[in-house]
Amino acid sequence: MKKLRNFGRCIGLLFQVVDDILDVTKSSEQLGKTAGKDMLSDKTTYPKLVGIEKSNAFAAKLNREAKEQLSDFEMKKAEPLISLANYISYREN
């Protein structure tokens, strides 16, 4: 259960970091929502705090850490969660 909770925390934070990155790197048409809204509302985001490059590195680290939490599980059973982590990490909108 502890590893699954850690997995959940990692992918939850990963979703937010990727969302912050997409908000500043994609257009409204690509996102299907208003791009740059976080910057306009002066929200504290990962790219604003550490920049795009470090935000991308942090997202990659979170994806690795999430999948590491599943290393003790049978691969067949862990595969849907691994796919979820990758989907969140590499989504375009």
C-alpha positions as CSV (number, residue, x, y, z in Angstrom):
1,M,0.0,0.0,0.0
2,K,2.8,2.4,0.8
3,K,4.4,2.0,-2.6
4,L,1.0,2.6,-4.3
5,R,0.5,5.7,-2.2
6,N,3.9,6.9,-3.2
7,F,3.1,6.1,-6.9
8,G,-0.1,8.2,-6.5
9,R,1.8,11.1,-5.1
10,C,4.4,11.0,-7.8
11,I,1.9,11.0,-10.7
12,G,-0.3,13.6,-9.0
13,L,2.7,16.0,-8.8
14,L,3.8,14.9,-12.3
15,F,0.4,15.9,-13.7
16,Q,0.7,19.3,-12.2
17,V,4.3,19.9,-13.4
18,V,3.4,18.8,-16.9
19,D,0.3,20.9,-16.9
20,D,2.4,24.0,-15.9
21,I,4.9,23.2,-18.7
22,L,2.2,22.8,-21.3
23,D,0.6,26.1,-20.2
24,V,3.7,28.0,-21.3
25,T,4.9,25.9,-24.2
26,K,1.7,25.1,-26.2
27,S,-0.9,27.3,-27.9
28,S,-4.5,27.5,-26.9
29,E,-5.4,25.5,-30.0
30,Q,-2.9,22.7,-29.1
31,L,-4.2,22.6,-25.5
32,G,-7.9,22.9,-26.1
33,K,-8.0,25.6,-23.4
34,T,-6.6,29.0,-22.9
35,A,-2.8,28.9,-22.9
36,G,-0.8,31.2,-20.7
37,K,-3.6,31.6,-18.2
38,D,-1.3,30.8,-15.2
39,M,1.1,33.5,-16.2
40,L,-1.7,36.1,-16.7
41,S,-3.1,35.3,-13.2
42,D,0.5,35.4,-11.7
43,K,0.2,31.8,-10.4
44,T,3.2,30.2,-8.9
45,T,4.1,27.4,-11.3
46,Y,7.2,25.2,-11.7
47,P,8.4,26.9,-14.9
48,K,8.0,30.3,-13.2
49,L,10.0,29.1,-10.2
50,V,12.8,27.0,-11.8
51,G,12.4,27.4,-15.5
52,I,11.3,25.1,-18.3
53,E,14.5,23.0,-18.4
54,K,14.5,22.2,-14.7
55,S,10.7,21.6,-14.8
56,N,11.2,19.1,-17.6
57,A,14.0,17.3,-15.7
58,F,11.8,17.2,-12.5
59,A,8.9,15.7,-14.5
60,A,11.2,13.0,-15.9
61,K,12.4,12.3,-12.3
62,L,8.9,12.0,-11.0
63,N,8.0,9.6,-13.8
64,R,11.0,7.4,-13.0
65,E,10.2,7.5,-9.3
66,A,6.6,6.7,-9.9
67,K,7.5,3.6,-11.9
68,E,10.2,2.6,-9.4
69,Q,7.4,2.3,-6.8
70,L,6.0,-0.5,-9.0
71,S,9.2,-2.5,-9.4
72,D,8.2,-5.1,-6.8
73,F,4.8,-5.8,-8.5
74,E,4.3,-8.4,-11.2
75,M,5.0,-6.6,-14.5
76,K,1.6,-7.6,-16.0
77,K,-0.3,-6.2,-13.1
78,A,1.8,-3.0,-13.0
79,E,1.7,-2.3,-16.7
80,P,-1.6,-0.2,-16.6
81,L,-0.1,2.0,-14.0
82,I,3.2,2.3,-15.8
83,S,1.2,3.3,-18.9
84,L,-0.7,5.9,-16.9
85,A,2.6,7.5,-15.6
86,N,3.9,7.6,-19.2
87,Y,0.7,9.1,-20.5
88,I,0.8,11.8,-17.9
89,S,4.4,12.5,-18.6
90,Y,4.2,12.7,-22.4
91,R,0.8,14.2,-22.9
92,E,0.4,17.1,-25.3
93,N,-2.7,18.7,-23.9
